[in-house]
Amino acid sequence: MQRKVLIVEDERTIAESVAARLRAEGFAVELAHDGPAGVAAAEAGDPDLVVLDIMLPGYDGLEVCRRIQARRPVPVLMLTARADENDLLVGLAVGADDYLTKPFSIRELAARVHALLRRADRAATAEAATPERIVVGDLEIDPVRRRVRRAGTEPHLTPIEFELLTKLARRPDAVFSREELVSQVWGWEGPPRTVDSHVKALRRKLGADLIRTVHGVGYALEAK
């Protein structure tokens, strides 16, 4: 079945170039050129992936990402002209799975889209193969329904947050390096700081004591 990609980008030349490349690779592509239109298109079209510019009229990309993820978890590749690392980490924290800084290669963007969709497919396959709940102390993870509960609370997690937490929870107390997590959860080699942003988000949603930092190495989920 043809996969659907929504591109939310106000620079029409960039949007059309990206759309042409993705259509050539077999994707069904829809375009939106401002924040409200992007949110509406995501709600109406249920895309398999969103390519999202951070600087948009109406709502900025961060707000669009929040609204899209609140309705339905979907992989998001964020485009940004900002080089500041804090801005990039904020984008990842609100639910983006990956980012590219402008100017970027259209070929690289297409490769990232394929990688994100492969990761989503692998996650779905793994959940189907191991449908049983994961319980670590007061943390419960339901892989089939993609729901997480801790101490009576059930926060909304983005797709990448869910997969990162599940990866850690399958081997509680085992220490994973940042590089290992990027490779195994994201499915490619990327900046290790990407992991830090998502760990911060998980701590904010589930408690600061859940994931332990192993300085100079990486992270482990505490088995209590």
RAZISUL-V586648 format. One line per field, one symbol per residue. psi: psi as a letter, one per 30 degrees, with the letter a starting at -180 (. if undefined). Layout:
# RAZISUL-V586648
psi = ???
This chain:
# RAZISUL-V586648
psi = kkkkkkkjkfjeeeeeeeeeeeefggkkkkkkgleeeeeeeeeefilfkkjkkfjllckleeeeeeeeffekkkkkjkkkfkfkeeeeeeeefgfkfllkkkklkeeeeeeeeeeeeeeeeeeeeeeefiflkkkjbgkkkjeefhkkkkhflilkkleeeeeeeeeeffikfkkkleeeeeeeefglkakffeeeeeeeeeeeffkffekkkjkfdblkkkj.
